[in-house]
Structure formats: structure tokens, C-alpha cells
């Protein structure tokens, strides 16, 4: 039972309580729209009960009240000198592409042909899929990512392998079988009816099972026939609580290809709209080559954008337009897009996002970047009442960041004069080493081994 005030502590078993002392940060709104969009406790306390947030606030005040309210002394985990915040949320990532990260290519489409499709072929083997899923989730947790929207392959075995691994660790994850019935190698091709039928079977098996959630996953419009797109849209309407994820307008060659395949559509995004795929809990990766009509339509339908700066730069796809997306009030979040993206770290993703924004004459403050990687992502997914901040009752997924993780970061952090400067240093200089610990549902699932620990 999660409570918001100390008077309800009498209903809790003290042995289920855990408390963590550090500087504590979480968001309550978008810093781009509200001046008081976050809560910062320089000396804070996060209290967790049964895997959920019980309360958060200033250490001295809460510790005194807890001591007076509890019959036994509460053990407090001491992370002073570090920062506790909600776990990162990566809204677009491909777990089967883990082993092909950093593969050279002149662009998106040849990269798919040379590396992606041959790599994904291996996931018909359950043992291979399980091995990659295990490593992939280890990497997420090592980088402080506690929730991700994950692409599997066309093989149902890849979906089962991923969810089995996530379920073992009691993580809040979203994943789905890729749908592709054309313009791909025969060894990865499903059928319009068969692919959607398998997707529905997997959805029924995994969506809402513990902390697992399912995403209907057409890879992108060029690899699904009209029939498959139609059936996918029908599946999305039949299960509005499930997620939908796909790619749109990543690369100019891709946009031209879609135009040739769907000549009657107003735009690439309009293809998905015609099949009823724009709706809440739909996540569209990239969205570089959209116009304001597309952005307006996304805002109207509650569809969200997943910004993938590292992969966009790596593949030379283009620069995301933060200014126009914000002007049309489209829900936004950040994503690594491994293996087109070159790092599992959301901190390194923020680093690249900042530079992409500057190249578009837009300034992206650190507070906004951390919002987009936590509460902003949760809102985009319609999960803000479950993850993304420390509201009482939310699931206790959180991370501990170490501003002294490297000599350079420590030196810069000592000289910061505001929270914005400190967060900016973490975003621009941080990486997986900055994550001292990761917790999921209140349990420690990763702890960094420092040299003295080895």
C-alpha cells in the first residue's frame, strides 16, 4: 500500500520500508512550459514500500517524522554526495541489434540490408535470443534505463526471450514482434494475416502480465503491405491499451520510397493515419522529415515522437526540429535507437540531443533533457501514473547518479553554481560510469563496481 502522508504508516509493516538519502530530483511538469516543473531536495529522502514510492522530501523533516511515527528504527541507505532520480526511459531501441552496434554504412537503407536483416535472422534460435536479451537488459540497467520500448524481430521466439528475461528481473518493459511481409529477405518475411495473428497471440500472452506490456510493431510502412497495414490498424483499435511503435520520416531516401509505395497519401505519416495507427500510446521514432501538418495531426491524436539523435547523426539522416515540435505541442521523449544509435547511455543521448538542437538554432536546457528522459517519456507513453517521477504510489524505479564518477566530471561538478549547470555537466560528460546504482520496483538490480570494489 502506497501512502502520501505519515498518518497512514501505521497500516504498513516497517520491515517493508526502505529509505534512501541523497540529493533527490524529479519532475512534475515540462520545464519548457512551467517554471516550477521539478522538485529538488539538496539533502533529500526517498521512502519506498512494497516496490512503490511512499514519500519523498527533505531529509531532516521526513527523518524526524518517520522516527516519531515508527515503532522500530528505519535503516537509511546513505547515498550522500550523489543524486537520486527516476530511472531513465528509452522509448525506441532494438534489442536484436545489440551485436551489430557501430556497423559502418553510407545510410539507413543499405545499413538495413547489410547488417540489420542478417543479424535479426539469428533470432529464430531461442538460445541465441535469450543470450542477447540477457546482455541487452544488463546494458540497459548499467546505463540507468529501467523502462524501454523495445523492437524484437519477426520471430515470436525473440519476443518470448525478451519478456522472459525482463519478467525474471521484475522490470517495466514494453516490446513487440516486428511485422514485415514485403521488401525484406524471405528469411524474415511473415504474412499479412499470420504476422498479425502472431502479434495478437503474443499480446494476449504478455500484455499486463506483471510489469510487461506489449507493443504492436510494424517495422515501417515500406515493409508492410496494404493488407498487413490494414490488419495492424484493426489490431490497434481492438486493443487501445496496448502500445503501437514504428518508424517514420527518418531518411529522405526512405521518404521517397514510401511516396512511391503509397502515392495517394499526403505524407509518410499520413500512411499510418489512413490505417488508424495515430492514437494515444503510439510511439513514432525519428520524425525528422515531417511538416507542420504532420505535427499538428500527431498532437491532435495524442501520438508521440521518439527523438533518436545518436542514430540520426550516425546514419546521416538529419536533424530533429525541436522548435516546430514544441510549437505544435507534440509529446516528446529521447531514445538511444541501438543499434543505429551508438550508445545505451541516455546521458550520451542527451549529449547528442543538445548538439542537434543547437545545430537547429534551438537551446535545450539540461532540465528539459532530463525531463524528456523521465517524466516526459512516461507522459508520451501514457504511463505517468506508473513511472517517471516520485509521485506517491508510482513504481519505485530509480537510479543513483555519481557526479564524481570520473576525474573530469568530478572536477567540473565541484565548480557548478546551479542545478542546471550540474545536470548539464552530467549530460555532456556522463556515461554508464555515472550510474552508481539502479533500482527496479524498489530492488537493487545494478550496482557499479568501483576500482576499490574489484
N, C-alpha and C positions, 0 to 999 in steps of 0.2 A: 504494500500500500504506500503510495507516494503522497506526501502532505506538503502544504505550503507554509505551515506555521507550527511553532513549537508546542502548542497546546495538544496536538494530536500525537506527540511522541509516546504517550502512554499506551497507544494501540500497537506500538512496534516492539519487536524483540530486539533489545540492544545489541545482541550478537550479530544481527544482520546489518548493522550500521557500519559504514566506513567513512572516514573523513580525510581530506587531503588539503594540506596547507601550502599555498604558493601565491604568486600573483595570479589573478583569475580574470579572464576576458571572455565575454560572449556578446552576441549581437541581439538586439530586439527589433531592429529595422534596418533599412538600407541607408548607409552613411551618405549616399549621393542625394537622398531625399530628406533626411532628418538630421538635425544637429546632435540630438541625444539618442543616437542609434545603437549605442553599446553600453554595457556595464563593465567597469574596470575597477577591480579591487587590488590595490598595490600589495596589500597583505590580506589575502582572501582565504576563504574556507569553502570547499565543496563537500557537501554531505550526501552520501548515496545510501539507498536502502533497497535491497532486493533487485539490484540491477537498474534502478531508476534514480533520477535526481530527486533528492528530498528538499534540499535548500542550498542556497549559495549566498555569500555576503562577506562582510568584513570579519576578519578572524577574531578580533578582540570581542566584538559584540556577540557573535554566534557561539564562540567557545565558552564564554561566560554563561550564556543562556542554556547551552547544552549541559554544562556541568551541573547547573541548578535543576535541570529537568530530568536527568537520567540517574538511575539508582546505581549504576556502575560507571567507572571511568571509561571514556571513549578513546581508543587508540587513534592517534592522528599521524598519518603518513606525511613526513616533512619533506616538501619539495621547495623550500625557500630558495630564492635566487633563480627560480625557473618560472615558467608561465603555463598555467593550465587553461586549456580552451577546448571547445568541442572538436571531435575528430573531423578530419578533412573528408569531403565528399567529392569523389571523382565521377562526373556524370557521363563520361564516354571513354571506354577503354576496351581493348580486345585481348582477352587472356590467351587465346591461341597464338598470338603474335609475339609472345614473350621471347621466344628463341630467335626471332628474326629482327629484333630491335637493332637499329643502327645498320641497316642494309642500304647500300648506295643505289640511287636510281635518279634518272633525269626528271621524273614526275610521277604523279599519282597512278595513272593507268598502267604504265609499264612496270611500276613497283608492284601493283596487284598481280600482274601476270607472272613476273619473275620470282617473287618471294612469297606473297601472301597466299595465293592459292596452293602452291606446292606444300607450304608449311601446314596449312589447315587440313590437307589431305590426311595427315597422320592421326587425326583425332577420331577416326573410326576405331582406333585401338584404345579400349578403356584404360589400360595400364598407362599408356602414354598420356592420355588426357588427365588422369589422376595425378601423375607426376608433375605435369606443368601447372595444374590447378594449385597443387600444394606450394610450389615455388612462387607462383604468382601472388597468392594470398600472403605468403611470408613477406614478399616485397611491399605489398600494399601496407601491411601493418608496420613494417620497418620504416616506412615513409610517413606514417601517421594517418593513413587513409583507412577509415573504419566503415565506410559505405562506398560502393561503386555501382555504376550502371555498366554491365559487362556484356560484351558480344561473345557468344560461343561460336560454333561452326554449324554447318547444316546437319551434322551428326547428333542425334539425340544423346548418344553416349557422352558427348562433350558437355552437355547441359547437366546431366546427372552427375558427372565427375565434379563439375564446379560446385553445384549445390551441396553435394555430399561433403566436400571439403569445408565449405562455408558453414554448413549446419554443425559440423563437429566443433567448430570454434564459437558457435552462437553469435554469428555476425549478421548485421542487417545488410543484405546484398540483394541486388536486382540483376537478373540475367535472362537471356533467351536464346533460342535456336535461330540461327540465321536462315532466312528464306531466300532461295535463289533457284529459279527454274529456267534461266536462259543467260546467254552471254557470259558463260563461265565454263570451266572444264567439266567434262562429263562426270569425272570422279567426285565433283562437289555439287552436282545438279540434282535438285529434288523435283517434284512435280507441283503444279498449282494446287491440286486437291490434297496430295499426300503431304506436302510440306506444311500446309495449314492445319491438316488433321493432326500431324505430329505435334505441332505447336500447341494446339488445344489440349492434347493429352498431357503434355509437359506442364502447361499452365494449371490444369486441374490437379496435377500431382504436387506442384511446388508452390504455387502462389498462396501465401498466407500460412504456409507450413512453418511454424516457429517464426523466425525472422527473415525467411526467404520470400522474395517477391518476383513475379515473372514479368518479362518484357517481350511483347510481340515485336519481332525483329526482322523486317525486310531489309536486306543489306543496303541497297539503294535502288532507285527506280529502274536503272538500266538492266539490273539482273533479275527483275521480276516481270513476268508477262502481264498483260492486261487482266487475264483470268486470275492470276495469283494476287495482283493488287486488289482486285475486286473482293476476293475471298478474305484477304487480310483486313481490308476495311470492315467487312462484315464481322470478322472475329473481334476487332477492336470495339465495335459498337456493342457486341454481345457481352463483353467483359470490360465495362468502363473503369473498373477499379484496377485493372491490370495496366501496366505501362506499355508504351509504344516507343521504339527507338529506331532511328535510321540516320542516313547522311543526306545532306542537301547542299548544293551550290558551293562545293569545296574548291573546284578547279575549273578553269574556263573551258578546257577540252571536255570535261565531264558535262558541263552545262550545255555545250553544243551537241554532244551525243544525246542527251536527254531530249533536246529540241527536235532532233531527227527522229527519235523514237515516239515522241508524243507531240506531233506538230500542232494539235488543236489546243494544247494547254497554254495559258497566258504566260506561265513561267515554270521553272523547275518545281518550286514549292506548290504551284497550282496543281501539279500532277497528284501530289498526296492529298490535297484538298478535295479534288474531284472524287477521290475514293474514300472520303470520310475519315482521314487519318489526322486531321488537325483537331486536337481536343486536349483537355487537361490530362496531365500525366503523359504527354507525348514530348519526347526529347529529340531535337534536331541538331546534329553535330555540324559544326563549321559555319554555315550561313554567311559566307564571305560575299558571294555574288548575288545578293538579294537587292530588291529595290524597296522603296517605302511602301508600296502596295503590299508586298510580301510581309514586311514587318508589321504593318497595320493588321493584316489578317492573322498573324501569329498572336498579337496582343488580344484581338477580339476572341480568339478561340482558346486562350489560355495555354497555347503551345509554347515551349521553352527552347532557348538556344543554349547549346553547349559549346563554349569557346575553346578551341584547341590550338593555342599559339605555337607550341613547340613543333607539332607536326605540320602546321601551316608553313612555318619557316623552313623546316627540314625538306619538305617536298616542293617548296617554292609556290605554294598555292595562292597566297595573297594575304592581305592584312584585314583583320576584322574591324568593322566600323563601330566602335563603342558609342560614338556621339549619336548616330542615327538610331541605333537600337535603343538607347536610353530615351531619346526624344519620342519614340513611338511606344515606350514603356513595355518592351518585350522582356519577359523573365529571363535572366541571365545566370550562368554559372561557368566555372572553369573545369577543364578536363585535360588529362595527360595524353589521351589517344595513343597510348602504347599499342602496337609497335611503330606507327608513323611518328608518334611522339618519342622523344629520346630520353625520357626520364620518368620514373614512377613518382617522383617527388612533386607534390603540389607547391612546395616553396620554389623550386626551379621553374615550375609552370607559371607562378606569379612573376618571377623574374622576366620571363619572355613576354608575358601579357603586358607588363609595364612598357616594354620596349615597342611592342606592336602598337599600343595606344599612342605612344609618343610619335611614332612614325606617321600616325594619322592626326597629328596635332591635338591629341587629347591627353590630359594628365590623369593618371589613375592612382589615387592615393592608396597607401598601404592598407588603411582601414577598409577601403572598398574591396581590395583584393582578398583580404581575409574573410570579409562578409561573403563574397562570391563563392569562396571555398567551403563555407559552413552553412549559415542560415539561408543565404541566397540560393544555394543549391537545394537545400531542403524545401524551400518555398517553390522552386521550379518543379520539384518532384511531387508537390502537394503532401510533403511529409513533415511540415514544420511543427506539427503537434506530436511528433515522434522523435525526431533527431534534429541536430543543427544548432541548438542552444541549450541553456541550462534552466529552462522553464521547469517548474515543479511537475514531476510526472513523466518528463521525457526520458527516453532511454539513456543510460549513463555511458555513452560512448565519448571518450575524451582523450586528449593527448597532453604530454608534458614536453614543452619546448625549452631547450637549454640555450640561452643567449651567449654562453661561453663554450659552445661545442667545439669551436676551432679557435686557434690563436687570433686570427684576423677578426672573426666575428666577436670574440671577447673584447678585443681592443676597441672595435667600433662601438659596441654596445655600451661600454663604460663611458663613452663620450656623447651619448644621445641625450637630448634635452627635453624630449616629449615622448608620449606613447607612439605617435605617428612615426617619429624617427626610429624608435626601437623596432617597430614592426617592419618598417622599410628595410632596415638592416637585415632582419631575419629573412625577408622575402628575397632580397638581392644577393645575400651572401650565404644563406642557409641551404641545406640539403638534407639527406637522410640522417646525417650525423647530428642534426639539430633536434631530432626526436629522441628524447631521453626515455620515454615510455609511452605505450599505447594501451588503452583500456577499452574493452567492449562489454557492454551490459554489466559494467562495474567490475569486471575481472581483468587482471593484467594479462595481455596477450602478446606484448613485446616489451623488452627492456634492453636498452642499448648496453653493450659491453664496452666499457671504457678500458683503456690500456691497463689500468691498475686492477681490473677485474679478471684479466686473462692470465 
